[in-house]
Amino acid sequence: MVALLFISFIVCLALGVPVAFSLGISSLLYFIGNNMSLYMFAQRFFAGLNSFTLLCIPGFVFAGALMNQGGITERLIGFCNKIVGHITGGLSIANVAASMLFAGISGTALADTVSVGGVLIPAMKKEGYDADFSCAVTAASSCIGPIIPPSVPMIMAATMTGLSVSKMFVAGMIPGILMGGGMIFVSWYISKKRHYPKAERRATLREILSSAKESFFAILMTLIILSSIIGGIVTPTEASILAVVYGILVGFFIYKELTFKRLLDCMKSTVTSSAAIMVLVGMANVFAYILTKEQIPQMVADGMLALTQNKYIILILINLLLIFVGMFMETIAAILILFPVLLGLVTQVGVHPIQFGVMCVLNLVLGLCTPPVGVCLFAATNIGETKLTGVIKELVPYLISNFAVLILVTFVPFLTAGIAEMILGAG
């Protein structure tokens, strides 16, 4: 019946059935084929959702929506542009910097692409940047979203395996900063080589301070989320609710751009996005139960360990697998299916679970800006009204930069698990 499970899953995916329902249909066929009670199916589905930690997903999604509707995004972009606008390619650098700040609130890459790209891609085209380049830098920099905390994919990985969400968040900070720094350098180098425009003059200290004052509450939102989690003041779930309350207060009473209609739109989009994620989580939990029951994770581990017991070769093989899967499968779905299976293998060869969690998320997130299922790539291309082939070509330098960070994460555990244990303690 295991063969039926995997064959039906692959057939459903090939027919274009959403991943959540593909998991559900294949799991249901397994239950029926083994004459198992469907009550167990329902129990495993709801057991996957019975987690306090999962409540932070709608919280961070809602916070990101409030950020867009409440005028926070535009102020963050304006502040970044005041600081780096005078540098050659300043708008492209501001694009990356804004994505890094936005990452500290939303936790999702697509939200970053739509929000930052919706403002900066038209602005970059108007200033004389190539449309393909504008879309490429937006799609690539949005991949920072799930790496710098908070991160919805990291929440999924930690929840499925009992790891500390807070440690996963802290472990993602340095890789996220390295990704941003690398892409800022790539943007500057390409812009200088192509003589892309820069601001006519450097912003004065008065203008920078004025922009900082205007965007103060937007930046403070990011700092509150990160510092409260790292400091152990609140759990990630509590931090998400704190971000929502803060976003509502700032949007209504400080920036005064959030209306009740916009608030209702934020709620609707949050419910839609969160429901889709929760169905996926529930179905993946049923699928994972079947894999565990059939001892598939142990079989995978034994099979790979039979090939080699060298930790570094195993990490390279897993990286190649995850890169391939990330090109064809949505990030959260891939994490829910593969992360628990592979975690047992890497821990057997001495890889720290937190390090592997960040490595796994980073691998799969890079697939968001690569075809054929690169949702951030497609979103940016639609905003820029250009052709996909040209954007893919412009993406190559950014992908090289991000893969360099992936190599560091894979082979230098201090950048992830080491930092997390240094700040939050071992255990």
N, C-alpha and C positions, 0 to 999 in steps of 0.2 A: 504493500500500500504506500510505501515511501515513494516508489516510482510514480504512482498516480498523483501524489502530492506535488512533486516537482514538475511533472509533465503538464498537469492542469494549470499550474501557476504560470509556466512559460507560455503555454497556449493562450491564456487569458491576456498576458502582457502583449503578446504578438497581435492579438485582435484589438488592442487599444483599450482594454478594460482598465480603469484606474487601479493603481497598485493596491489600495486598501481593499477593494472588492476582489481583486485577483487573489490576495492573501485569504480573504474570507471564503471564496468559492472553493479554492483548493483545500483549505482546512475542513470545510463542510463535507466535501467528497471523502476525505480521509476518515472523518467521524462516521459517516454513513457506511463506508466500505468495511469498517472495523466493528460495525454494530455498536458503536459507543453512544451513550446517552447524549442527546443534544442539550440537556440541562448543563452538562459539563462544558459544552461550547459557550453557552451564555455566561457561565460562571467564570471561565477563563477570560472572556471578553471584558467583563466588568472588573475583574481582578486587575487587569492591566491599567484601568483608569482610576483605581482606588489608591491614589497617591496624592498626598498633600503637596509634594513638589511640583506635580503637573499643573497645579493651579497658577503657577507663575507664567505659564505660556500665554493664556488670554490676557494676563496682566501686562506683560511686556509688549504683546501685539497691540493692546489698547493704548499703551503709553506711546508707542511709535506713531499710531494714528493721530493721537492728540498733538503730538509734536508737529505733524504736517499741517493739521487744520488750525492749530493755535498760533501759527506764525514763528515757531521755534526754528524750523529748518532754514528759512530764509535768513534769519539772523545769524545762525551758525555759519552759513555760506558767506554772508557779508563780512563777518569778522575774519574768517580765513583769508578772504580776498584782500582785505586791508593790510594784512601782515605780509603776504607773499605776492600780491598783485604786481609789484614793481619788478619782480624777477622774470626773466624770459620764460614764457610758458606759465605765467602766474596763475591763470585760470585752471589749467590742468593740475597744477600743484594744489590749488585750493580745492579742487574736486576730490583729490585723495585725502587731504586734511579733513574736509567736511565729512567724508565717509568714516574716518577714524572717530570723530566726535559722535556722529550719528550711531556708530556701532555700539557706543556706550549706553544706548537707550533702547533701541528696537530689538536687537538680537537676531535679525533676519536680513539676508542679503537682498532679496527681491524688494523689500520695503526701501532699502537704501538706494537701489537702482532707480526706482520710480520717483522717489522724493528728491534726491540730489540731482539725478539725471534730468528730471522734469524742469529744473531751474537752470542747471549749468550747461546741458547739451545745446539748447537754443542759444544761450549766451556765448558759448565758445564758437559756435558756427557764425554768429553775428560778428564776432571779433576777428574772424579770419582763420580759425582752426579748421582743418579738414573734418568733415562730418564723420568719417570712419574712425579717425583718431579720437574724436570727442566721445564717440560711443564706446570705443575700446577702453579708454581710461576709466570711464564710468562703470562698465561691466566688471573690469578687473578689480578696481578699488572696492566695489561693493562686496567682494568676497571677504573683506576684513570683518564685515558685520557679524558672522557667526564665530569669529575667532576672539576678538576683543569682547570681554563680558559686558552685558549678559549675552547668552547664546542659546537659542532654542535647540539646535542639534546637540550641544553639550548637555543640556538638561535631559534630552532623550537618552543619550548614551549612559549618563550617570544613573538615571532612574531605572533603566532596564537591568543594571548590573549591581546596584547598591553602592556605587561610588559616591564620594562627596561632591555635590554640585559646586559648593564654594571653592574647593580645591581645583576642580576643573576650570572654573572661571579664572582664578588667579593664574593657573598654568597657561592660560591662553593670552595673557597680557603681553609678555615679551615677544612671542611669535607674531602677534598682531601688530605690535610696534615695528618689528623688523620688516614685516610685509609692507606697512605704510612707508617706512623709510626707503625701502628698495624701489617702490613704485614712484615715490617722489623723485628719486635720482633718475629713473628711466624717463619720467615725464620731462624733467629739466634737460636731460641730454638730447632727447628727440626734438624738443622745442628749440633748443639752441642750434641744433644741426639744421633744422628747417626754417629757422628765423621766424618762429611764431611770435605773435605780438606780446607786449607787456604794457603795463600801465604807463602813461606818459610821465608820471612822477611818483616818487615814493610817498606813501601816505605819511602825513605829519603825525607827531606824537599825539597832538590834540585829536586828530581824526581817529587814530587807533584807540585811544582811550574812550572816545565817544562811541565807537563801534563796540568796544568791550563792555561799556556800560549798557548799551542797547541789548547786547547778547548775553549779559551777565547771568540772567535767570535760566537761559538755555544751557549755558556751560555748567551752571550749578546743578542742573538736573542730572547731568552725566556724573559729576563728582559725588553727588549724594548716593546714587546707585552703587557706584564702585566702592566708595569708602565705607558705606554701611555694611556691605557684604564682606569686604576684606577685613574690616575691623571687628567682625563678629557681632555687630550690633543687631542685625536682623538676618533672617534667612532669605534666600533668593525669592521665595514666594512673598514674604513680607515686603521685600524691596520692590517687587513689581507693583504691589498695591500702593506703596509709598509713591512710586513714580506716577501712577495714575492720578492720585489725589493732587500731587504737585502739578502735573500737567494741566489738570482742570482749573486749579487756582490761578496758575500763570496765564493760561489761555483766556480765562474769563475776566480776571481782575487786574492783570498787569499789562499784558499785550492787547487785551480786549479784542482779539480777532476770533475767538471761539464763541459761536452762537449755539443755541439749543438745537438748531437744525443740523449744524456741523457735528455737535456732540452725538446726536442720534445717528448720523452717518458713520461716525467712528464706532459706535456700538454695533451697528449692523455689520460693518466690515470685520470687526473683531469676532463676532459670533460665527460668521461664515468661515473665516480662516481657522478659528480655534476648533470648530466642529469637524472640519476636514482633518485636522491633525489628530483629534481625539479618536475618530473612527479608525484612522490608520494605526494609532497606538493600540487600540483594543484588538483589532484583527491581527496585528503583528504579535501580540502577546499569545493569542491562540496558536499561531504558527510556531512561535518559539517554544511553546509547551510541547507541541508535537515533535519538534526537533530534539528537545531534551529527552522526551520519552523514548525516542528511537536512538538516542545516544549519537546523534549526528555530529555535535561539536567534538566529542571525543574521537570519533572516526576521522574527522578532518585533522585534528591535532596529531593523532597517531600516523596518519598518512604523510603529513608534512615532516614530522620528526623522523620518519623512516628515510626520507630523502636526505635530510641534513639536520644536525642539532646545533649548527652554528647560528647564534642569535642574529648576527648581522645579515646573513644570507636569508634567514626567515623574514626579517624586517623588509628586506628588498623585495622578496617575492610578494609579501602582503601589500606593500606599496603599489606594485605593478597591478595586483588584483583590484585594489581599491580605486586606482586611477581609471582602470578599464570600466569597473562598475559605475563609477561616478559619471562617466560619459553617457551612460544609458539609463540610469535610474535616479529618481529624485532623492535628495540627500537624506532626509529624515527616514524615508522608507529603507534605504540602504543601511543606515545605522541600526535601525530596529532589527533588521534581518541578520546582518553580518557581525555587528560589534560583539554581541554576547558569544557568538560562535568562535571568533578569533581571539577574544580576550583570554580564554582558557589556554590557548596555544602559546601566546606570547608570555604569559606569566610563568609557564613551565620552563621557558628558556631565560628567565630573569629580567624581563622587561617590566618596568613599573607601569601599573594600570593607568595612572593619570597621564603619564607620557604617551602611552598608546592611545588613550582617549583623544588627546589633542591631535596626534598624528592622524588618526582615523578621520576626525572631523575635517582637518585641513585637506586631506586627500580628496574627500568627497565634495567639499565646498568648491574646490578648483573646477569640478565638473559643471558648476553653475554657469561658467563662462566658456564652455566648450560644447560644440555640437555633438550629438543630435538633440540632447535634452537640456541645453544650457538656457534656463529660463531668464537669467540676468542678461545674457547675450542677446536673446530675442527681444526682451523688454527695451534695452538700450537702443537696439537697431530700429525698433518701431518709433521710439521717441525721436531719434535722429533722422528718420525717414531716409535711410540709406540701404545699401545692399549688404547682405550677410558676409559674402566672400571678402569684401574689402575690410570689414571690421575684424574678421578672423585674422587676416594678415597683420593688422595693426596690434592685435593682442599678443603676438608671439613674444616680444621683449618682456611684457608684463608677466606672461606665464613662466618665462625663464627665471625671472626674479623671484616669483612665488615658489617655484620648484626648488630654488636654492635655499629658501627658508624651510621648505619641507625636509630637505636633506639635513639641515641643522637640527630640526626637531626630532628627526629619526635617530640621529647618532650622538646628540648632545643632550642627555636627559636633564642636565641642570637647568636648561632653559625653560623647562616645563615643570616636571615633578620636583626638581631641586628648589626652584623658586617657590612653588606652592608649599613645600614642607618648611622652607625657611621662614615664610610669613605666617602660615597657619599651624605649623607644627607637624610632626610625623604622626602616622596612625591613620 
